[in-house]
Amino acid sequence: MKQKYLLRITAILLIFIGITLFCFPYLSNYVYEQEVEENKEEFIVKITKKENEDILQKLYEELKRRNEELFENKQVNLCDPFSYEQPSIDLSEYGIEENIIGYIRIPKMDIDIPILLGANSVNMKKGAVHLTETSYPIGGVNTNSVIAAHRGYGKAKLFRHIEKLEYGDKIYIQNFREELVYEVYEIKLVSPDEIGELAIQEGEDIITLITCHPYRVNTQRYIVKAKRCES
């Protein structure tokens, strides 16, 4: 009798553990999305305050200058963008916390996540990251803003479902100034050392999404390019 009781308790515990393990990714992603939504609301409130207009305009002008410089010097320091773990500008000097330059929203992938400056491991657990030595995501001719994110991070989807994207799908970038809309026009797999795919294309305003491929493996890079469009 006692043995049957113990077996029953063990079975119940195993079932409970199994259900917990199965549900954990969904629960953790829900918590992550709620936190991101709250933070984005605070971000929008801050960037739309009248008293912040001047300092945010200065930030825009500084990033625009840097983007122009990147194009003019042909991104001379672009060797391995993932080696640039620290951002080259501190957004806290402009009143923006955690170096979050904006948010990327992709309806097809059901994500709306922050874009942080600097491709370090801490930032990549928080959302997508802007790769140093590529254009800042403020739009403009002669820009290519490269945005990376994990696929295999267990607590949030991030770029896990990037393969859902197809030609013509829209990608929205909400920066500290405005919302920019891009349309997917190219999807490809490349080797990790093909950094030419991250280069600025003269006369174009594009963004490049990059993540590891296959899922949970790091042998290739999955790249999605999108051009600026009206809506």
mmCIF file of the C-alpha atoms, coordinates in Angstrom:
data_MODEL
# 
_entry.id   MODEL 
# 
loop_
_atom_site.group_PDB 
_atom_site.id 
_atom_site.type_symbol 
_atom_site.label_atom_id 
_atom_site.label_alt_id 
_atom_site.label_comp_id 
_atom_site.label_asym_id 
_atom_site.label_entity_id 
_atom_site.label_seq_id 
_atom_site.pdbx_PDB_ins_code 
_atom_site.Cartn_x 
_atom_site.Cartn_y 
_atom_site.Cartn_z 
_atom_site.occupancy 
_atom_site.B_iso_or_equiv 
_atom_site.pdbx_formal_charge 
_atom_site.auth_seq_id 
_atom_site.auth_comp_id 
_atom_site.auth_asym_id 
_atom_site.auth_atom_id 
_atom_site.pdbx_PDB_model_num 
ATOM 1   C CA . MET A 1 1   ? 0.000  0.000  0.000   1.00 0.00 ? 1   MET A CA 1 
ATOM 2   C CA . LYS A 1 2   ? 2.757  2.407  0.992   1.00 0.00 ? 2   LYS A CA 1 
ATOM 3   C CA . GLN A 1 3   ? 4.733  1.548  -2.138  1.00 0.00 ? 3   GLN A CA 1 
ATOM 4   C CA . LYS A 1 4   ? 1.728  2.279  -4.362  1.00 0.00 ? 4   LYS A CA 1 
ATOM 5   C CA . TYR A 1 5   ? 1.250  5.597  -2.593  1.00 0.00 ? 5   TYR A CA 1 
ATOM 6   C CA . LEU A 1 6   ? 4.894  6.557  -3.187  1.00 0.00 ? 6   LEU A CA 1 
ATOM 7   C CA . LEU A 1 7   ? 4.662  5.556  -6.849  1.00 0.00 ? 7   LEU A CA 1 
ATOM 8   C CA . ARG A 1 8   ? 1.537  7.673  -7.243  1.00 0.00 ? 8   ARG A CA 1 
ATOM 9   C CA . ILE A 1 9   ? 3.213  10.697 -5.619  1.00 0.00 ? 9   ILE A CA 1 
ATOM 10  C CA . THR A 1 10  ? 6.290  10.221 -7.819  1.00 0.00 ? 10  THR A CA 1 
ATOM 11  C CA . ALA A 1 11  ? 4.130  10.018 -10.933 1.00 0.00 ? 11  ALA A CA 1 
ATOM 12  C CA . ILE A 1 12  ? 2.288  13.208 -9.976  1.00 0.00 ? 12  ILE A CA 1 
ATOM 13  C CA . LEU A 1 13  ? 5.578  15.023 -9.339  1.00 0.00 ? 13  LEU A CA 1 
ATOM 14  C CA . LEU A 1 14  ? 6.989  13.899 -12.679 1.00 0.00 ? 14  LEU A CA 1 
ATOM 15  C CA . ILE A 1 15  ? 3.863  15.071 -14.470 1.00 0.00 ? 15  ILE A CA 1 
ATOM 16  C CA . PHE A 1 16  ? 4.031  18.416 -12.658 1.00 0.00 ? 16  PHE A CA 1 
ATOM 17  C CA . ILE A 1 17  ? 7.715  18.842 -13.553 1.00 0.00 ? 17  ILE A CA 1 
ATOM 18  C CA . GLY A 1 18  ? 6.981  17.955 -17.165 1.00 0.00 ? 18  GLY A CA 1 
ATOM 19  C CA . ILE A 1 19  ? 4.164  20.483 -17.409 1.00 0.00 ? 19  ILE A CA 1 
ATOM 20  C CA . THR A 1 20  ? 6.347  23.135 -15.762 1.00 0.00 ? 20  THR A CA 1 
ATOM 21  C CA . LEU A 1 21  ? 9.208  22.537 -18.201 1.00 0.00 ? 21  LEU A CA 1 
ATOM 22  C CA . PHE A 1 22  ? 6.799  22.627 -21.139 1.00 0.00 ? 22  PHE A CA 1 
ATOM 23  C CA . CYS A 1 23  ? 5.123  25.849 -20.008 1.00 0.00 ? 23  CYS A CA 1 
ATOM 24  C CA . PHE A 1 24  ? 8.235  27.693 -18.837 1.00 0.00 ? 24  PHE A CA 1 
ATOM 25  C CA . PRO A 1 25  ? 9.226  29.163 -22.245 1.00 0.00 ? 25  PRO A CA 1 
ATOM 26  C CA . TYR A 1 26  ? 5.705  30.482 -22.794 1.00 0.00 ? 26  TYR A CA 1 
ATOM 27  C CA . LEU A 1 27  ? 5.450  31.939 -19.298 1.00 0.00 ? 27  LEU A CA 1 
ATOM 28  C CA . SER A 1 28  ? 8.892  33.527 -19.394 1.00 0.00 ? 28  SER A CA 1 
ATOM 29  C CA . ASN A 1 29  ? 8.196  35.006 -22.831 1.00 0.00 ? 29  ASN A CA 1 
ATOM 30  C CA . TYR A 1 30  ? 4.888  36.425 -21.540 1.00 0.00 ? 30  TYR A CA 1 
ATOM 31  C CA . VAL A 1 31  ? 6.668  38.072 -18.606 1.00 0.00 ? 31  VAL A CA 1 
ATOM 32  C CA . TYR A 1 32  ? 9.340  39.422 -20.978 1.00 0.00 ? 32  TYR A CA 1 
ATOM 33  C CA . GLU A 1 33  ? 6.750  40.874 -23.364 1.00 0.00 ? 33  GLU A CA 1 
ATOM 34  C CA . GLN A 1 34  ? 4.842  42.553 -20.527 1.00 0.00 ? 34  GLN A CA 1 
ATOM 35  C CA . GLU A 1 35  ? 8.022  44.172 -19.271 1.00 0.00 ? 35  GLU A CA 1 
ATOM 36  C CA . VAL A 1 36  ? 8.984  45.315 -22.775 1.00 0.00 ? 36  VAL A CA 1 
ATOM 37  C CA . GLU A 1 37  ? 5.528  46.793 -23.329 1.00 0.00 ? 37  GLU A CA 1 
ATOM 38  C CA . GLU A 1 38  ? 5.743  48.813 -20.106 1.00 0.00 ? 38  GLU A CA 1 
ATOM 39  C CA . ASN A 1 39  ? 9.247  50.018 -20.927 1.00 0.00 ? 39  ASN A CA 1 
ATOM 40  C CA . LYS A 1 40  ? 8.226  51.015 -24.443 1.00 0.00 ? 40  LYS A CA 1 
ATOM 41  C CA . GLU A 1 41  ? 5.318  53.060 -23.100 1.00 0.00 ? 41  GLU A CA 1 
ATOM 42  C CA . GLU A 1 42  ? 7.748  54.904 -20.829 1.00 0.00 ? 42  GLU A CA 1 
ATOM 43  C CA . PHE A 1 43  ? 10.127 55.369 -23.780 1.00 0.00 ? 43  PHE A CA 1 
ATOM 44  C CA . ILE A 1 44  ? 7.362  56.894 -25.932 1.00 0.00 ? 44  ILE A CA 1 
ATOM 45  C CA . VAL A 1 45  ? 6.271  59.212 -23.143 1.00 0.00 ? 45  VAL A CA 1 
ATOM 46  C CA . LYS A 1 46  ? 9.834  60.432 -22.625 1.00 0.00 ? 46  LYS A CA 1 
ATOM 47  C CA . ILE A 1 47  ? 10.605 61.088 -26.299 1.00 0.00 ? 47  ILE A CA 1 
ATOM 48  C CA . THR A 1 48  ? 7.357  62.966 -26.861 1.00 0.00 ? 48  THR A CA 1 
ATOM 49  C CA . LYS A 1 49  ? 7.799  65.412 -23.993 1.00 0.00 ? 49  LYS A CA 1 
ATOM 50  C CA . LYS A 1 50  ? 8.177  68.985 -25.201 1.00 0.00 ? 50  LYS A CA 1 
ATOM 51  C CA . GLU A 1 51  ? 11.112 69.672 -22.878 1.00 0.00 ? 51  GLU A CA 1 
ATOM 52  C CA . ASN A 1 52  ? 13.129 66.853 -24.466 1.00 0.00 ? 52  ASN A CA 1 
ATOM 53  C CA . GLU A 1 53  ? 12.845 68.100 -28.049 1.00 0.00 ? 53  GLU A CA 1 
ATOM 54  C CA . ASP A 1 54  ? 16.094 70.069 -28.137 1.00 0.00 ? 54  ASP A CA 1 
ATOM 55  C CA . ILE A 1 55  ? 18.343 67.402 -26.636 1.00 0.00 ? 55  ILE A CA 1 
ATOM 56  C CA . LEU A 1 56  ? 16.844 64.677 -28.820 1.00 0.00 ? 56  LEU A CA 1 
ATOM 57  C CA . GLN A 1 57  ? 17.375 66.873 -31.874 1.00 0.00 ? 57  GLN A CA 1 
ATOM 58  C CA . LYS A 1 58  ? 21.039 67.184 -30.869 1.00 0.00 ? 58  LYS A CA 1 
ATOM 59  C CA . LEU A 1 59  ? 21.217 63.394 -30.580 1.00 0.00 ? 59  LEU A CA 1 
ATOM 60  C CA . TYR A 1 60  ? 19.708 63.022 -34.045 1.00 0.00 ? 60  TYR A CA 1 
ATOM 61  C CA . GLU A 1 61  ? 22.200 65.464 -35.540 1.00 0.00 ? 61  GLU A CA 1 
ATOM 62  C CA . GLU A 1 62  ? 25.104 63.664 -33.865 1.00 0.00 ? 62  GLU A CA 1 
ATOM 63  C CA . LEU A 1 63  ? 23.999 60.230 -35.089 1.00 0.00 ? 63  LEU A CA 1 
ATOM 64  C CA . LYS A 1 64  ? 23.339 61.632 -38.574 1.00 0.00 ? 64  LYS A CA 1 
ATOM 65  C CA . ARG A 1 65  ? 26.886 63.013 -38.607 1.00 0.00 ? 65  ARG A CA 1 
ATOM 66  C CA . ARG A 1 66  ? 28.265 59.637 -37.553 1.00 0.00 ? 66  ARG A CA 1 
ATOM 67  C CA . ASN A 1 67  ? 26.257 57.852 -40.226 1.00 0.00 ? 67  ASN A CA 1 
ATOM 68  C CA . GLU A 1 68  ? 27.619 60.196 -42.875 1.00 0.00 ? 68  GLU A CA 1 
ATOM 69  C CA . GLU A 1 69  ? 31.134 59.592 -41.569 1.00 0.00 ? 69  GLU A CA 1 
ATOM 70  C CA . LEU A 1 70  ? 30.657 55.818 -41.752 1.00 0.00 ? 70  LEU A CA 1 
ATOM 71  C CA . PHE A 1 71  ? 29.650 56.122 -45.406 1.00 0.00 ? 71  PHE A CA 1 
ATOM 72  C CA . GLU A 1 72  ? 32.464 58.481 -46.288 1.00 0.00 ? 72  GLU A CA 1 
ATOM 73  C CA . ASN A 1 73  ? 35.184 56.286 -44.715 1.00 0.00 ? 73  ASN A CA 1 
ATOM 74  C CA . LYS A 1 74  ? 33.597 53.126 -46.170 1.00 0.00 ? 74  LYS A CA 1 
ATOM 75  C CA . GLN A 1 75  ? 33.169 51.597 -42.701 1.00 0.00 ? 75  GLN A CA 1 
ATOM 76  C CA . VAL A 1 76  ? 36.927 51.170 -42.488 1.00 0.00 ? 76  VAL A CA 1 
ATOM 77  C CA . ASN A 1 77  ? 36.734 49.546 -39.039 1.00 0.00 ? 77  ASN A CA 1 
ATOM 78  C CA . LEU A 1 78  ? 34.108 46.974 -40.015 1.00 0.00 ? 78  LEU A CA 1 
ATOM 79  C CA . CYS A 1 79  ? 35.961 43.684 -39.562 1.00 0.00 ? 79  CYS A CA 1 
ATOM 80  C CA . ASP A 1 80  ? 33.852 41.582 -37.202 1.00 0.00 ? 80  ASP A CA 1 
ATOM 81  C CA . PRO A 1 81  ? 30.848 43.551 -35.953 1.00 0.00 ? 81  PRO A CA 1 
ATOM 82  C CA . PHE A 1 82  ? 30.243 41.146 -33.073 1.00 0.00 ? 82  PHE A CA 1 
ATOM 83  C CA . SER A 1 83  ? 33.622 42.130 -31.632 1.00 0.00 ? 83  SER A CA 1 
ATOM 84  C CA . TYR A 1 84  ? 32.333 45.633 -30.947 1.00 0.00 ? 84  TYR A CA 1 
ATOM 85  C CA . GLU A 1 85  ? 30.632 44.897 -27.672 1.00 0.00 ? 85  GLU A CA 1 
ATOM 86  C CA . GLN A 1 86  ? 30.634 48.452 -26.382 1.00 0.00 ? 86  GLN A CA 1 
ATOM 87  C CA . PRO A 1 87  ? 28.628 51.243 -28.020 1.00 0.00 ? 87  PRO A CA 1 
ATOM 88  C CA . SER A 1 88  ? 30.492 54.275 -29.302 1.00 0.00 ? 88  SER A CA 1 
ATOM 89  C CA . ILE A 1 89  ? 27.996 56.708 -27.774 1.00 0.00 ? 89  ILE A CA 1 
ATOM 90  C CA . ASP A 1 90  ? 26.333 56.921 -24.366 1.00 0.00 ? 90  ASP A CA 1 
ATOM 91  C CA . LEU A 1 91  ? 22.640 57.680 -24.787 1.00 0.00 ? 91  LEU A CA 1 
ATOM 92  C CA . SER A 1 92  ? 22.236 58.465 -21.084 1.00 0.00 ? 92  SER A CA 1 
ATOM 93  C CA . GLU A 1 93  ? 23.877 61.809 -21.863 1.00 0.00 ? 93  GLU A CA 1 
ATOM 94  C CA . TYR A 1 94  ? 20.756 62.539 -23.897 1.00 0.00 ? 94  TYR A CA 1 
ATOM 95  C CA . GLY A 1 95  ? 18.322 61.307 -21.261 1.00 0.00 ? 95  GLY A CA 1 
ATOM 96  C CA . ILE A 1 96  ? 17.794 57.820 -22.721 1.00 0.00 ? 96  ILE A CA 1 
ATOM 97  C CA . GLU A 1 97  ? 18.268 54.941 -20.279 1.00 0.00 ? 97  GLU A CA 1 
ATOM 98  C CA . GLU A 1 98  ? 19.988 51.563 -20.840 1.00 0.00 ? 98  GLU A CA 1 
ATOM 99  C CA . ASN A 1 99  ? 21.245 52.725 -24.246 1.00 0.00 ? 99  ASN A CA 1 
ATOM 100 C CA . ILE A 1 100 ? 17.935 51.764 -25.845 1.00 0.00 ? 100 ILE A CA 1 
ATOM 101 C CA . ILE A 1 101 ? 17.882 53.638 -29.146 1.00 0.00 ? 101 ILE A CA 1 
ATOM 102 C CA . GLY A 1 102 ? 14.440 52.396 -30.125 1.00 0.00 ? 102 GLY A CA 1 
ATOM 103 C CA . TYR A 1 103 ? 12.212 49.388 -30.749 1.00 0.00 ? 103 TYR A CA 1 
ATOM 104 C CA . ILE A 1 104 ? 11.832 46.973 -33.639 1.00 0.00 ? 104 ILE A CA 1 
ATOM 105 C CA . ARG A 1 105 ? 8.361  45.651 -34.389 1.00 0.00 ? 105 ARG A CA 1 
ATOM 106 C CA . ILE A 1 106 ? 7.816  42.797 -36.847 1.00 0.00 ? 106 ILE A CA 1 
ATOM 107 C CA . PRO A 1 107 ? 4.147  41.736 -37.099 1.00 0.00 ? 107 PRO A CA 1 
ATOM 108 C CA . LYS A 1 108 ? 4.958  38.587 -39.105 1.00 0.00 ? 108 LYS A CA 1 
ATOM 109 C CA . MET A 1 109 ? 7.198  37.398 -36.255 1.00 0.00 ? 109 MET A CA 1 
ATOM 110 C CA . ASP A 1 110 ? 4.883  38.723 -33.522 1.00 0.00 ? 110 ASP A CA 1 
ATOM 111 C CA . ILE A 1 111 ? 7.659  40.650 -31.795 1.00 0.00 ? 111 ILE A CA 1 
ATOM 112 C CA . ASP A 1 112 ? 8.142  44.185 -30.517 1.00 0.00 ? 112 ASP A CA 1 
ATOM 113 C CA . ILE A 1 113 ? 11.496 44.382 -28.740 1.00 0.00 ? 113 ILE A CA 1 
ATOM 114 C CA . PRO A 1 114 ? 14.057 47.029 -27.754 1.00 0.00 ? 114 PRO A CA 1 
ATOM 115 C CA . ILE A 1 115 ? 17.164 47.847 -29.793 1.00 0.00 ? 115 ILE A CA 1 
ATOM 116 C CA . LEU A 1 116 ? 20.195 48.406 -27.581 1.00 0.00 ? 116 LEU A CA 1 
ATOM 117 C CA . LEU A 1 117 ? 23.540 49.836 -28.636 1.00 0.00 ? 117 LEU A CA 1 
ATOM 118 C CA . GLY A 1 118 ? 26.401 47.353 -28.326 1.00 0.00 ? 118 GLY A CA 1 
ATOM 119 C CA . ALA A 1 119 ? 26.404 43.645 -29.203 1.00 0.00 ? 119 ALA A CA 1 
ATOM 120 C CA . ASN A 1 120 ? 27.448 42.324 -25.794 1.00 0.00 ? 120 ASN A CA 1 
ATOM 121 C CA . SER A 1 121 ? 25.978 39.310 -24.036 1.00 0.00 ? 121 SER A CA 1 
ATOM 122 C CA . VAL A 1 122 ? 24.078 41.388 -21.461 1.00 0.00 ? 122 VAL A CA 1 
ATOM 123 C CA . ASN A 1 123 ? 22.312 43.469 -24.103 1.00 0.00 ? 123 ASN A CA 1 
ATOM 124 C CA . MET A 1 124 ? 21.516 40.451 -26.253 1.00 0.00 ? 124 MET A CA 1 
ATOM 125 C CA . LYS A 1 125 ? 19.522 38.965 -23.381 1.00 0.00 ? 125 LYS A CA 1 
ATOM 126 C CA . LYS A 1 126 ? 17.414 42.115 -23.232 1.00 0.00 ? 126 LYS A CA 1 
ATOM 127 C CA . GLY A 1 127 ? 16.459 42.375 -26.890 1.00 0.00 ? 127 GLY A CA 1 
ATOM 128 C CA . ALA A 1 128 ? 17.948 43.159 -30.290 1.00 0.00 ? 128 ALA A CA 1 
ATOM 129 C CA . VAL A 1 129 ? 21.253 45.003 -30.608 1.00 0.00 ? 129 VAL A CA 1 
ATOM 130 C CA . HIS A 1 130 ? 22.668 47.521 -33.039 1.00 0.00 ? 130 HIS A CA 1 
ATOM 131 C CA . LEU A 1 131 ? 26.062 46.479 -34.383 1.00 0.00 ? 131 LEU A CA 1 
ATOM 132 C CA . THR A 1 132 ? 28.739 49.117 -33.974 1.00 0.00 ? 132 THR A CA 1 
ATOM 133 C CA . GLU A 1 133 ? 30.377 50.282 -37.231 1.00 0.00 ? 133 GLU A CA 1 
ATOM 134 C CA . THR A 1 134 ? 27.022 50.117 -39.020 1.00 0.00 ? 134 THR A CA 1 
ATOM 135 C CA . SER A 1 135 ? 24.542 52.964 -39.470 1.00 0.00 ? 135 SER A CA 1 
ATOM 136 C CA . TYR A 1 136 ? 22.427 54.034 -36.525 1.00 0.00 ? 136 TYR A CA 1 
ATOM 137 C CA . PRO A 1 137 ? 18.702 53.278 -37.047 1.00 0.00 ? 137 PRO A CA 1 
ATOM 138 C CA . ILE A 1 138 ? 17.548 56.821 -37.786 1.00 0.00 ? 138 ILE A CA 1 
ATOM 139 C CA . GLY A 1 139 ? 16.988 56.416 -41.534 1.00 0.00 ? 139 GLY A CA 1 
ATOM 140 C CA . GLY A 1 140 ? 18.475 58.482 -44.323 1.00 0.00 ? 140 GLY A CA 1 
ATOM 141 C CA . VAL A 1 141 ? 20.192 57.903 -47.668 1.00 0.00 ? 141 VAL A CA 1 
ATOM 142 C CA . ASN A 1 142 ? 23.457 55.924 -47.582 1.00 0.00 ? 142 ASN A CA 1 
ATOM 143 C CA . THR A 1 143 ? 22.592 53.984 -44.435 1.00 0.00 ? 143 THR A CA 1 
ATOM 144 C CA . ASN A 1 144 ? 22.453 50.313 -43.505 1.00 0.00 ? 144 ASN A CA 1 
ATOM 145 C CA . SER A 1 145 ? 21.578 49.723 -39.875 1.00 0.00 ? 145 SER A CA 1 
ATOM 146 C CA . VAL A 1 146 ? 22.449 46.177 -38.845 1.00 0.00 ? 146 VAL A CA 1 
ATOM 147 C CA . ILE A 1 147 ? 20.345 44.725 -36.040 1.00 0.00 ? 147 ILE A CA 1 
ATOM 148 C CA . ALA A 1 148 ? 21.113 41.354 -34.449 1.00 0.00 ? 148 ALA A CA 1 
ATOM 149 C CA . ALA A 1 149 ? 19.328 39.148 -31.936 1.00 0.00 ? 149 ALA A CA 1 
ATOM 150 C CA . HIS A 1 150 ? 19.422 35.618 -30.545 1.00 0.00 ? 150 HIS A CA 1 
ATOM 151 C CA . ARG A 1 151 ? 17.284 32.764 -31.848 1.00 0.00 ? 151 ARG A CA 1 
ATOM 152 C CA . GLY A 1 152 ? 17.968 30.231 -29.127 1.00 0.00 ? 152 GLY A CA 1 
ATOM 153 C CA . TYR A 1 153 ? 17.390 32.375 -26.023 1.00 0.00 ? 153 TYR A CA 1 
ATOM 154 C CA . GLY A 1 154 ? 14.925 30.443 -23.867 1.00 0.00 ? 154 GLY A CA 1 
ATOM 155 C CA . LYS A 1 155 ? 13.252 33.343 -22.054 1.00 0.00 ? 155 LYS A CA 1 
ATOM 156 C CA . ALA A 1 156 ? 12.079 35.294 -25.103 1.00 0.00 ? 156 ALA A CA 1 
ATOM 157 C CA . LYS A 1 157 ? 11.364 34.719 -28.797 1.00 0.00 ? 157 LYS A CA 1 
ATOM 158 C CA . LEU A 1 158 ? 13.555 37.545 -30.123 1.00 0.00 ? 158 LEU A CA 1 
ATOM 159 C CA . PHE A 1 159 ? 14.536 36.479 -33.707 1.00 0.00 ? 159 PHE A CA 1 
ATOM 160 C CA . ARG A 1 160 ? 13.621 32.805 -33.192 1.00 0.00 ? 160 ARG A CA 1 
ATOM 161 C CA . HIS A 1 161 ? 11.028 32.846 -35.971 1.00 0.00 ? 161 HIS A CA 1 
ATOM 162 C CA . ILE A 1 162 ? 12.939 34.950 -38.496 1.00 0.00 ? 162 ILE A CA 1 
ATOM 163 C CA . GLU A 1 163 ? 12.302 32.292 -41.153 1.00 0.00 ? 163 GLU A CA 1 
ATOM 164 C CA . LYS A 1 164 ? 8.652  33.379 -41.207 1.00 0.00 ? 164 LYS A CA 1 
ATOM 165 C CA . LEU A 1 165 ? 9.657  36.586 -42.984 1.00 0.00 ? 165 LEU A CA 1 
ATOM 166 C CA . GLU A 1 166 ? 8.947  36.759 -46.704 1.00 0.00 ? 166 GLU A CA 1 
ATOM 167 C CA . TYR A 1 167 ? 9.532  39.310 -49.463 1.00 0.00 ? 167 TYR A CA 1 
ATOM 168 C CA . GLY A 1 168 ? 7.269  42.313 -48.989 1.00 0.00 ? 168 GLY A CA 1 
ATOM 169 C CA . ASP A 1 169 ? 6.797  41.878 -45.232 1.00 0.00 ? 169 ASP A CA 1 
ATOM 170 C CA . LYS A 1 170 ? 7.022  45.073 -43.193 1.00 0.00 ? 170 LYS A CA 1 
ATOM 171 C CA . ILE A 1 171 ? 9.458  45.895 -40.400 1.00 0.00 ? 171 ILE A CA 1 
ATOM 172 C CA . TYR A 1 172 ? 8.889  48.913 -38.150 1.00 0.00 ? 172 TYR A CA 1 
ATOM 173 C CA . ILE A 1 173 ? 11.626 50.829 -36.341 1.00 0.00 ? 173 ILE A CA 1 
ATOM 174 C CA . GLN A 1 174 ? 10.472 53.211 -33.613 1.00 0.00 ? 174 GLN A CA 1 
ATOM 175 C CA . ASN A 1 175 ? 13.478 55.321 -32.718 1.00 0.00 ? 175 ASN A CA 1 
ATOM 176 C CA . PHE A 1 176 ? 13.639 58.315 -30.384 1.00 0.00 ? 176 PHE A CA 1 
ATOM 177 C CA . ARG A 1 177 ? 12.372 60.604 -33.156 1.00 0.00 ? 177 ARG A CA 1 
ATOM 178 C CA . GLU A 1 178 ? 9.909  58.790 -35.429 1.00 0.00 ? 178 GLU A CA 1 
ATOM 179 C CA . GLU A 1 179 ? 8.697  55.431 -36.718 1.00 0.00 ? 179 GLU A CA 1 
ATOM 180 C CA . LEU A 1 180 ? 10.415 54.159 -39.854 1.00 0.00 ? 180 LEU A CA 1 
ATOM 181 C CA . VAL A 1 181 ? 8.890  51.503 -42.105 1.00 0.00 ? 181 VAL A CA 1 
ATOM 182 C CA . TYR A 1 182 ? 10.923 48.991 -44.127 1.00 0.00 ? 182 TYR A CA 1 
ATOM 183 C CA . GLU A 1 183 ? 9.959  46.270 -46.600 1.00 0.00 ? 183 GLU A CA 1 
ATOM 184 C CA . VAL A 1 184 ? 11.813 42.970 -46.924 1.00 0.00 ? 184 VAL A CA 1 
ATOM 185 C CA . TYR A 1 185 ? 13.508 42.545 -50.313 1.00 0.00 ? 185 TYR A CA 1 
ATOM 186 C CA . GLU A 1 186 ? 16.274 40.009 -49.725 1.00 0.00 ? 186 GLU A CA 1 
ATOM 187 C CA . ILE A 1 187 ? 16.736 36.879 -47.594 1.00 0.00 ? 187 ILE A CA 1 
ATOM 188 C CA . LYS A 1 188 ? 19.887 34.762 -47.581 1.00 0.00 ? 188 LYS A CA 1 
ATOM 189 C CA . LEU A 1 189 ? 22.252 32.508 -45.661 1.00 0.00 ? 189 LEU A CA 1 
ATOM 190 C CA . VAL A 1 190 ? 25.907 33.493 -45.394 1.00 0.00 ? 190 VAL A CA 1 
ATOM 191 C CA . SER A 1 191 ? 28.998 32.369 -43.531 1.00 0.00 ? 191 SER A CA 1 
ATOM 192 C CA . PRO A 1 192 ? 29.979 34.311 -40.375 1.00 0.00 ? 192 PRO A CA 1 
ATOM 193 C CA . ASP A 1 193 ? 32.916 36.014 -42.127 1.00 0.00 ? 193 ASP A CA 1 
ATOM 194 C CA . GLU A 1 194 ? 30.898 37.496 -45.012 1.00 0.00 ? 194 GLU A CA 1 
ATOM 195 C CA . ILE A 1 195 ? 30.815 40.992 -43.547 1.00 0.00 ? 195 ILE A CA 1 
ATOM 196 C CA . GLY A 1 196 ? 30.292 42.569 -46.948 1.00 0.00 ? 196 GLY A CA 1 
ATOM 197 C CA . GLU A 1 197 ? 26.598 41.841 -46.438 1.00 0.00 ? 197 GLU A CA 1 
ATOM 198 C CA . LEU A 1 198 ? 26.623 44.450 -43.662 1.00 0.00 ? 198 LEU A CA 1 
ATOM 199 C CA . ALA A 1 199 ? 28.062 47.231 -45.809 1.00 0.00 ? 199 ALA A CA 1 
ATOM 200 C CA . ILE A 1 200 ? 26.251 50.456 -46.641 1.00 0.00 ? 200 ILE A CA 1 
ATOM 201 C CA . GLN A 1 201 ? 24.837 50.540 -50.170 1.00 0.00 ? 201 GLN A CA 1 
ATOM 202 C CA . GLU A 1 202 ? 25.179 53.893 -51.874 1.00 0.00 ? 202 GLU A CA 1 
ATOM 203 C CA . GLY A 1 203 ? 21.904 55.718 -52.330 1.00 0.00 ? 203 GLY A CA 1 
ATOM 204 C CA . GLU A 1 204 ? 19.930 53.260 -50.184 1.00 0.00 ? 204 GLU A CA 1 
ATOM 205 C CA . ASP A 1 205 ? 18.175 53.463 -46.820 1.00 0.00 ? 205 ASP A CA 1 
ATOM 206 C CA . ILE A 1 206 ? 18.061 49.879 -45.530 1.00 0.00 ? 206 ILE A CA 1 
ATOM 207 C CA . ILE A 1 207 ? 18.184 47.758 -42.422 1.00 0.00 ? 207 ILE A CA 1 
ATOM 208 C CA . THR A 1 208 ? 19.748 44.311 -42.129 1.00 0.00 ? 208 THR A CA 1 
ATOM 209 C CA . LEU A 1 209 ? 18.560 41.743 -39.610 1.00 0.00 ? 209 LEU A CA 1 
ATOM 210 C CA . ILE A 1 210 ? 21.093 39.086 -38.675 1.00 0.00 ? 210 ILE A CA 1 
ATOM 211 C CA . THR A 1 211 ? 20.974 36.017 -36.466 1.00 0.00 ? 211 THR A CA 1 
ATOM 212 C CA . CYS A 1 212 ? 22.485 32.553 -36.178 1.00 0.00 ? 212 CYS A CA 1 
ATOM 213 C CA . HIS A 1 213 ? 21.402 29.607 -38.328 1.00 0.00 ? 213 HIS A CA 1 
ATOM 214 C CA . PRO A 1 214 ? 20.336 26.837 -38.033 1.00 0.00 ? 214 PRO A CA 1 
ATOM 215 C CA . TYR A 1 215 ? 18.238 27.293 -34.900 1.00 0.00 ? 215 TYR A CA 1 
ATOM 216 C CA . ARG A 1 216 ? 20.402 26.750 -31.792 1.00 0.00 ? 216 ARG A CA 1 
ATOM 217 C CA . VAL A 1 217 ? 23.510 26.373 -33.984 1.00 0.00 ? 217 VAL A CA 1 
ATOM 218 C CA . ASN A 1 218 ? 26.123 28.985 -34.894 1.00 0.00 ? 218 ASN A CA 1 
ATOM 219 C CA . THR A 1 219 ? 27.563 27.780 -38.209 1.00 0.00 ? 219 THR A CA 1 
ATOM 220 C CA . GLN A 1 220 ? 25.826 30.278 -40.507 1.00 0.00 ? 220 GLN A CA 1 
ATOM 221 C CA . ARG A 1 221 ? 24.140 33.673 -40.456 1.00 0.00 ? 221 ARG A CA 1 
ATOM 222 C CA . TYR A 1 222 ? 20.528 34.227 -41.491 1.00 0.00 ? 222 TYR A CA 1 
ATOM 223 C CA . ILE A 1 223 ? 20.205 37.645 -43.082 1.00 0.00 ? 223 ILE A CA 1 
ATOM 224 C CA . VAL A 1 224 ? 17.115 39.666 -43.960 1.00 0.00 ? 224 VAL A CA 1 
ATOM 225 C CA . LYS A 1 225 ? 17.433 42.995 -45.765 1.00 0.00 ? 225 LYS A CA 1 
ATOM 226 C CA . ALA A 1 226 ? 14.656 45.565 -45.946 1.00 0.00 ? 226 ALA A CA 1 
ATOM 227 C CA . LYS A 1 227 ? 14.350 48.902 -47.779 1.00 0.00 ? 227 LYS A CA 1 
ATOM 228 C CA . ARG A 1 228 ? 12.680 52.033 -46.459 1.00 0.00 ? 228 ARG A CA 1 
ATOM 229 C CA . CYS A 1 229 ? 9.152  52.543 -47.741 1.00 0.00 ? 229 CYS A CA 1 
ATOM 230 C CA . GLU A 1 230 ? 6.311  54.972 -47.129 1.00 0.00 ? 230 GLU A CA 1 
ATOM 231 C CA . SER A 1 231 ? 4.020  52.728 -45.083 1.00 0.00 ? 231 SER A CA 1 
# 
